[in-house]
Amino acid sequence: MRRTDRLFDLIQILRDGRLHRAQDIADKLEVSVRTIYRDMDTLMASGLPIEGERGLGYMITAAITLPPLNLTLTELEALHLGMAIVGEAADDELKSAAASLSSKIDAVLPEDRTAPPTGWGFAIYPFADAAKGFQHMPSLRAAIRSRQKVDISYRDLENNMTQRVIRPLQMEYWGRVWTVTAWCELRSDFRVFRVDRIEHLNVLPQLFVDEKGKTLADFIAAQDTA
């Protein structure tokens, strides 16, 4: 597993806001405790609001807010696309400016505990990773709004390709990587997919309705009790 993928998994574990022992995280990710310590140091240095220390455990705390600036997910996407383009430019000064701007924005993205998180600030993913998924963003947003099923070709962390039909429920921003939380009909369970790992996407004409155990509220409730 690539380190960036493992860091993403760490965020998934910590997102419940509870205290997690390094040994428990290491067992879950099948790595050493020393590896977890190094990864935590990286996330904390990158601006992610983590509290804790070796021997006690780690947890995510509320991020710093930046009033009166309030951005929608679509505005964040537009901002991020601009930084991605500049970050790939040949001008070293502009590259540096884009990286600096991204770090400042990542460091102050708000995190509202009363609603699904829209983003946490950590600068660990290259711009190119996010750019791979930009092409799918409009279709996913439209499918969430119209409650349409989506057929995706997805490459998992082991580089295996699978074909899945999903019910997209929400999109989230994770510091240069976007994910879509969905009910996966192949696994009959909730799954969180990285948008940049979706190879092909087709919005189906089939609509879906709320079913007990398959809604966004059910997903959030499961996270709270995990």
C-alpha positions as CSV (number, residue, x, y, z in Angstrom):
1,M,0.0,0.0,0.0
2,R,1.3,3.4,-0.9
3,R,2.0,5.8,2.0
4,T,-0.6,8.3,0.7
5,D,-3.2,5.6,0.7
6,R,-2.3,4.6,4.2
7,L,-2.6,8.2,5.4
8,F,-6.0,8.4,3.8
9,D,-7.0,5.3,5.7
10,L,-5.7,6.9,8.9
11,I,-8.1,9.8,8.3
12,Q,-11.0,7.4,7.9
13,I,-10.1,5.8,11.3
14,L,-9.7,9.1,13.1
15,R,-12.8,10.8,11.7
16,D,-15.1,9.6,14.5
17,G,-13.3,12.1,16.9
18,R,-12.5,9.4,19.4
19,L,-9.1,8.5,21.0
20,H,-7.3,5.7,19.2
21,R,-4.2,3.9,20.4
22,A,-1.3,3.6,18.0
23,Q,-1.1,-0.1,18.5
24,D,-4.8,-0.6,17.6
25,I,-4.4,1.5,14.4
26,A,-1.2,-0.4,13.5
27,D,-3.0,-3.8,13.9
28,K,-5.8,-2.6,11.7
29,L,-3.5,-1.3,9.0
30,E,-1.0,-4.2,9.4
31,V,2.0,-2.0,9.9
32,S,4.3,-1.3,12.8
33,V,3.6,1.1,15.6
34,R,6.7,3.1,14.6
35,T,5.1,3.6,11.1
36,I,2.0,4.9,12.7
37,Y,4.0,7.4,14.8
38,R,5.8,8.7,11.7
39,D,2.4,9.0,9.8
40,M,0.9,10.9,12.7
41,D,3.8,13.2,12.8
42,T,3.3,13.9,9.1
43,L,-0.4,14.6,9.4
44,M,0.1,16.8,12.4
45,A,2.9,18.8,10.6
46,S,0.6,19.2,7.6
47,G,-2.0,21.0,9.5
48,L,-4.6,18.3,10.4
49,P,-6.1,19.1,13.8
50,I,-4.8,16.0,15.7
51,E,-4.1,15.9,19.4
52,G,-2.3,13.1,21.2
53,E,1.1,11.6,21.8
54,R,3.0,8.4,21.7
55,G,1.8,6.0,24.4
56,L,-1.5,7.7,24.9
57,G,-3.3,7.8,21.6
58,Y,-4.5,10.2,18.9
59,M,-7.8,12.0,18.0
60,I,-9.0,14.6,15.6
61,T,-10.1,17.9,17.2
62,A,-12.2,20.7,15.7
63,A,-10.4,22.5,12.9
64,I,-9.7,26.3,12.9
65,T,-12.4,28.3,11.2
66,L,-12.0,31.3,9.0
67,P,-14.9,33.7,9.4
68,P,-16.4,35.4,7.4
69,L,-15.3,33.3,4.5
70,N,-17.7,30.4,3.8
71,L,-17.2,28.2,0.8
72,T,-19.5,25.6,-0.7
73,L,-18.2,22.2,-1.9
74,T,-18.6,23.5,-5.5
75,E,-16.6,26.6,-4.7
76,L,-13.9,24.5,-3.1
77,E,-13.8,22.3,-6.2
78,A,-13.4,25.4,-8.4
79,L,-10.6,26.8,-6.1
80,H,-8.9,23.5,-6.0
81,L,-9.0,23.0,-9.8
82,G,-7.3,26.4,-10.2
83,M,-4.6,25.5,-7.8
84,A,-4.1,22.2,-9.5
85,I,-3.6,23.9,-12.9
86,V,-1.1,26.4,-11.4
87,G,0.6,23.7,-9.4
88,E,1.4,21.8,-12.7
89,A,2.7,25.0,-14.4
90,A,6.3,25.4,-15.5
91,D,6.8,28.6,-13.5
92,D,8.5,27.6,-10.2
93,E,7.4,30.8,-8.5
94,L,3.7,30.1,-9.3
95,K,4.1,26.5,-8.2
96,S,5.5,27.6,-4.9
97,A,2.7,30.2,-4.5
98,A,0.0,27.5,-5.3
99,A,1.5,25.1,-2.7
100,S,1.6,27.9,-0.1
101,L,-2.0,29.0,-0.8
102,S,-3.2,25.4,-0.6
103,S,-1.5,24.9,2.7
104,K,-3.1,28.0,4.1
105,I,-6.5,27.0,2.9
106,D,-6.1,23.4,4.1
107,A,-5.1,24.7,7.6
108,V,-8.3,26.7,8.1
109,L,-11.0,24.7,6.5
110,P,-13.9,24.4,8.9
111,E,-15.2,21.2,10.3
112,D,-18.7,21.2,11.6
113,R,-19.5,18.4,14.0
114,T,-23.3,18.8,13.4
115,A,-23.0,17.9,9.8
116,P,-21.0,15.5,7.6
117,P,-17.4,16.9,7.4
118,T,-16.6,18.8,4.2
119,G,-12.8,18.9,4.6
120,W,-9.8,18.6,6.8
121,G,-6.6,20.3,6.1
122,F,-3.7,18.1,5.3
123,A,-1.3,18.6,2.3
124,I,-0.1,15.1,1.5
125,Y,-1.6,14.4,-1.9
126,P,-0.1,15.7,-5.2
127,F,-2.3,17.9,-7.3
128,A,-2.2,15.3,-10.1
129,D,-4.2,12.8,-8.0
130,A,-7.1,15.2,-7.5
131,A,-7.0,16.2,-11.2
132,K,-7.7,12.6,-12.2
133,G,-11.1,12.8,-10.6
134,F,-12.3,16.3,-11.7
135,Q,-13.9,14.9,-14.8
136,H,-16.3,12.9,-12.7
137,M,-17.3,15.6,-10.2
138,P,-20.2,17.1,-12.2
139,S,-21.8,13.8,-12.9
140,L,-21.5,12.7,-9.3
141,R,-23.0,15.9,-8.0
142,A,-25.9,15.6,-10.4
143,A,-26.5,12.0,-9.5
144,I,-26.6,12.8,-5.7
145,R,-29.1,15.6,-6.4
146,S,-31.3,13.6,-8.7
147,R,-30.9,10.4,-6.6
148,Q,-29.7,8.3,-9.6
149,K,-27.7,5.1,-9.4
150,V,-24.2,5.2,-10.9
151,D,-22.2,2.5,-12.6
152,I,-18.4,2.9,-12.0
153,S,-15.2,1.1,-12.9
154,Y,-13.1,1.5,-9.8
155,R,-9.4,0.7,-9.2
156,D,-8.9,-0.3,-5.5
157,L,-5.8,0.2,-3.4
158,E,-4.4,-3.1,-4.6
159,N,-4.8,-1.8,-8.2
160,N,-7.6,-4.3,-8.9
161,M,-10.4,-3.1,-11.2
162,T,-14.0,-3.8,-10.2
163,Q,-17.3,-2.8,-11.7
164,R,-19.9,-1.5,-9.2
165,V,-23.3,0.0,-9.2
166,I,-23.6,2.5,-6.3
167,R,-26.1,4.9,-4.8
168,P,-24.0,8.1,-4.3
169,L,-24.9,9.9,-1.0
170,Q,-22.4,12.6,-0.4
171,M,-19.1,14.0,-1.5
172,E,-16.3,15.1,0.8
173,Y,-13.0,17.0,0.4
174,W,-9.9,15.6,2.1
175,G,-7.1,18.0,1.4
176,R,-6.7,17.7,-2.4
177,V,-8.6,14.4,-2.7
178,W,-12.3,14.1,-3.0
179,T,-14.3,11.0,-2.0
180,V,-17.9,9.9,-2.6
181,T,-19.8,8.0,0.2
182,A,-22.2,5.5,-1.4
183,W,-24.2,2.4,-0.8
184,C,-22.5,-0.3,-2.9
185,E,-24.8,-2.8,-4.4
186,L,-22.0,-5.2,-5.1
187,R,-20.9,-5.4,-1.4
188,S,-24.4,-4.6,0.0
189,D,-22.8,-2.2,2.4
190,F,-21.5,1.4,2.6
191,R,-18.3,2.3,0.9
192,V,-16.2,5.4,0.5
193,F,-14.6,5.7,-2.9
194,R,-11.8,8.0,-3.9
195,V,-13.0,10.0,-6.9
196,D,-9.5,10.0,-8.5
197,R,-9.6,6.2,-8.6
198,I,-12.8,6.0,-10.6
199,E,-11.7,5.1,-14.2
200,H,-15.1,5.3,-15.9
201,L,-18.5,6.5,-14.7
202,N,-22.0,6.2,-16.1
203,V,-25.1,7.8,-14.5
204,L,-27.9,5.2,-14.9
205,P,-31.6,6.1,-15.5
206,Q,-32.5,4.1,-12.4
207,L,-33.6,6.2,-9.4
208,F,-33.2,5.1,-5.8
209,V,-35.4,6.0,-2.8
210,D,-34.5,5.9,0.9
211,E,-34.4,2.4,2.3
212,K,-33.8,1.6,5.9
213,G,-30.1,0.9,6.5
214,K,-29.0,2.4,3.2
215,T,-29.3,6.2,3.8
216,L,-26.7,8.8,4.6
217,A,-28.1,9.1,8.1
218,D,-27.6,5.4,8.5
219,F,-24.0,5.7,7.4
220,I,-23.3,8.6,9.8
221,A,-25.0,6.6,12.7
222,A,-22.8,3.6,11.9
223,Q,-19.7,5.8,12.1
224,D,-20.7,7.2,15.4
225,T,-21.1,3.7,16.9
226,A,-18.1,2.1,15.3
